[in-house]
Amino acid sequence: MFKKIVNYCKACYNELAHNTTWPTRAELTHSAMVVLSASLVIAIVVFIMDSLFKFVMSGVYPS
Protein backbone atom coordinates (compact mmCIF):
# COMPACT_ATOMS: atom_id res chain seq x y z
CA MET A 1 0.00 0.00 0.00
CA PHE A 2 2.77 2.44 0.93
CA LYS A 3 4.67 1.60 -2.26
CA LYS A 4 1.61 2.54 -4.38
CA ILE A 5 1.42 5.94 -2.70
CA VAL A 6 5.14 6.56 -3.23
CA ASN A 7 4.89 5.55 -6.89
CA TYR A 8 1.88 7.83 -7.33
CA CYS A 9 3.76 10.77 -5.81
CA LYS A 10 6.78 10.11 -8.02
CA ALA A 11 4.55 9.96 -11.12
CA CYS A 12 2.87 13.24 -10.14
CA TYR A 13 6.23 14.95 -9.63
CA ASN A 14 7.53 13.61 -12.94
CA GLU A 15 4.45 14.89 -14.74
CA LEU A 16 4.73 18.36 -13.21
CA ALA A 17 8.50 18.68 -13.53
CA HIS A 18 9.06 17.25 -17.00
CA ASN A 19 5.85 16.98 -19.01
CA THR A 20 4.00 20.19 -18.11
CA THR A 21 4.52 23.32 -20.18
CA TRP A 22 4.26 26.38 -17.98
CA PRO A 23 3.15 29.73 -19.43
CA THR A 24 5.67 32.51 -19.86
CA ARG A 25 5.35 35.70 -17.86
CA ALA A 26 3.97 37.53 -20.91
CA GLU A 27 1.33 34.84 -21.53
CA LEU A 28 0.35 34.88 -17.88
CA THR A 29 0.06 38.68 -17.85
CA HIS A 30 -2.03 38.63 -21.03
CA SER A 31 -4.37 35.99 -19.59
CA ALA A 32 -4.74 37.95 -16.36
CA MET A 33 -5.63 41.10 -18.30
CA VAL A 34 -8.26 39.21 -20.33
CA VAL A 35 -9.84 37.87 -17.14
CA LEU A 36 -9.72 41.31 -15.50
CA SER A 37 -11.33 42.96 -18.54
CA ALA A 38 -14.05 40.32 -18.81
CA SER A 39 -14.79 40.63 -15.09
CA LEU A 40 -15.08 44.40 -15.39
CA VAL A 41 -17.45 44.15 -18.37
CA ILE A 42 -19.64 41.61 -16.57
CA ALA A 43 -19.70 43.78 -13.43
CA ILE A 44 -20.80 46.81 -15.48
CA VAL A 45 -23.53 44.80 -17.22
CA VAL A 46 -24.83 43.50 -13.88
CA PHE A 47 -24.77 47.04 -12.44
CA ILE A 48 -26.78 48.38 -15.40
CA MET A 49 -29.30 45.53 -15.16
CA ASP A 50 -29.64 46.09 -11.41
CA SER A 51 -30.18 49.83 -11.89
CA LEU A 52 -32.78 49.17 -14.59
CA PHE A 53 -34.56 46.62 -12.41
CA LYS A 54 -34.52 49.09 -9.48
CA PHE A 55 -36.01 51.81 -11.72
CA VAL A 56 -38.77 49.50 -12.98
CA MET A 57 -39.58 48.25 -9.48
CA SER A 58 -39.74 51.80 -8.10
CA GLY A 59 -42.42 52.48 -10.72
CA VAL A 60 -44.33 49.33 -9.80
CA TYR A 61 -44.03 49.85 -6.03
CA PRO A 62 -43.90 53.59 -5.39
CA SER A 63 -42.72 54.64 -1.95
C-alpha positions as protocol buffer text, in pm:
chain_id: "A"
residue {
  index: 1
  type: MET
  ca { x: 0 y: 0 z: 0 }
}
residue {
  index: 2
  type: PHE
  ca { x: 277 y: 244 z: 93 }
}
residue {
  index: 3
  type: LYS
  ca { x: 467 y: 160 z: -226 }
}
residue {
  index: 4
  type: LYS
  ca { x: 161 y: 254 z: -438 }
}
residue {
  index: 5
  type: ILE
  ca { x: 142 y: 594 z: -270 }
}
residue {
  index: 6
  type: VAL
  ca { x: 514 y: 656 z: -323 }
}
residue {
  index: 7
  type: ASN
  ca { x: 489 y: 555 z: -689 }
}
residue {
  index: 8
  type: TYR
  ca { x: 188 y: 783 z: -733 }
}
residue {
  index: 9
  type: CYS
  ca { x: 376 y: 1077 z: -581 }
}
residue {
  index: 10
  type: LYS
  ca { x: 678 y: 1011 z: -802 }
}
residue {
  index: 11
  type: ALA
  ca { x: 455 y: 996 z: -1112 }
}
residue {
  index: 12
  type: CYS
  ca { x: 287 y: 1324 z: -1014 }
}
residue {
  index: 13
  type: TYR
  ca { x: 623 y: 1495 z: -963 }
}
residue {
  index: 14
  type: ASN
  ca { x: 753 y: 1361 z: -1294 }
}
residue {
  index: 15
  type: GLU
  ca { x: 445 y: 1489 z: -1474 }
}
residue {
  index: 16
  type: LEU
  ca { x: 473 y: 1836 z: -1321 }
}
residue {
  index: 17
  type: ALA
  ca { x: 850 y: 1868 z: -1353 }
}
residue {
  index: 18
  type: HIS
  ca { x: 906 y: 1725 z: -1700 }
}
residue {
  index: 19
  type: ASN
  ca { x: 585 y: 1698 z: -1901 }
}
residue {
  index: 20
  type: THR
  ca { x: 400 y: 2019 z: -1811 }
}
residue {
  index: 21
  type: THR
  ca { x: 452 y: 2332 z: -2018 }
}
residue {
  index: 22
  type: TRP
  ca { x: 426 y: 2638 z: -1798 }
}
residue {
  index: 23
  type: PRO
  ca { x: 315 y: 2973 z: -1943 }
}
residue {
  index: 24
  type: THR
  ca { x: 567 y: 3251 z: -1986 }
}
residue {
  index: 25
  type: ARG
  ca { x: 535 y: 3570 z: -1786 }
}
residue {
  index: 26
  type: ALA
  ca { x: 397 y: 3753 z: -2091 }
}
residue {
  index: 27
  type: GLU
  ca { x: 133 y: 3484 z: -2153 }
}
residue {
  index: 28
  type: LEU
  ca { x: 35 y: 3488 z: -1788 }
}
residue {
  index: 29
  type: THR
  ca { x: 6 y: 3868 z: -1785 }
}
residue {
  index: 30
  type: HIS
  ca { x: -203 y: 3863 z: -2103 }
}
residue {
  index: 31
  type: SER
  ca { x: -437 y: 3599 z: -1959 }
}
residue {
  index: 32
  type: ALA
  ca { x: -474 y: 3795 z: -1636 }
}
residue {
  index: 33
  type: MET
  ca { x: -563 y: 4110 z: -1830 }
}
residue {
  index: 34
  type: VAL
  ca { x: -826 y: 3921 z: -2033 }
}
residue {
  index: 35
  type: VAL
  ca { x: -984 y: 3787 z: -1714 }
}
residue {
  index: 36
  type: LEU
  ca { x: -972 y: 4131 z: -1550 }
}
residue {
  index: 37
  type: SER
  ca { x: -1133 y: 4296 z: -1854 }
}
residue {
  index: 38
  type: ALA
  ca { x: -1405 y: 4032 z: -1881 }
}
residue {
  index: 39
  type: SER
  ca { x: -1479 y: 4063 z: -1509 }
}
residue {
  index: 40
  type: LEU
  ca { x: -1508 y: 4440 z: -1539 }
}
residue {
  index: 41
  type: VAL
  ca { x: -1745 y: 4415 z: -1837 }
}
residue {
  index: 42
  type: ILE
  ca { x: -1964 y: 4161 z: -1657 }
}
residue {
  index: 43
  type: ALA
  ca { x: -1970 y: 4378 z: -1343 }
}
residue {
  index: 44
  type: ILE
  ca { x: -2080 y: 4681 z: -1548 }
}
residue {
  index: 45
  type: VAL
  ca { x: -2353 y: 4480 z: -1722 }
}
residue {
  index: 46
  type: VAL
  ca { x: -2483 y: 4350 z: -1388 }
}
residue {
  index: 47
  type: PHE
  ca { x: -2477 y: 4704 z: -1244 }
}
residue {
  index: 48
  type: ILE
  ca { x: -2678 y: 4838 z: -1540 }
}
residue {
  index: 49
  type: MET
  ca { x: -2930 y: 4553 z: -1516 }
}
residue {
  index: 50
  type: ASP
  ca { x: -2964 y: 4609 z: -1141 }
}
residue {
  index: 51
  type: SER
  ca { x: -3018 y: 4983 z: -1189 }
}
residue {
  index: 52
  type: LEU
  ca { x: -3278 y: 4917 z: -1459 }
}
residue {
  index: 53
  type: PHE
  ca { x: -3456 y: 4662 z: -1241 }
}
residue {
  index: 54
  type: LYS
  ca { x: -3452 y: 4909 z: -948 }
}
residue {
  index: 55
  type: PHE
  ca { x: -3601 y: 5181 z: -1172 }
}
residue {
  index: 56
  type: VAL
  ca { x: -3877 y: 4950 z: -1298 }
}
residue {
  index: 57
  type: MET
  ca { x: -3958 y: 4825 z: -948 }
}
residue {
  index: 58
  type: SER
  ca { x: -3974 y: 5180 z: -810 }
}
residue {
  index: 59
  type: GLY
  ca { x: -4242 y: 5248 z: -1072 }
}
residue {
  index: 60
  type: VAL
  ca { x: -4433 y: 4933 z: -980 }
}
residue {
  index: 61
  type: TYR
  ca { x: -4403 y: 4985 z: -603 }
}
residue {
  index: 62
  type: PRO
  ca { x: -4390 y: 5359 z: -539 }
}
residue {
  index: 63
  type: SER
  ca { x: -4272 y: 5464 z: -195 }
}
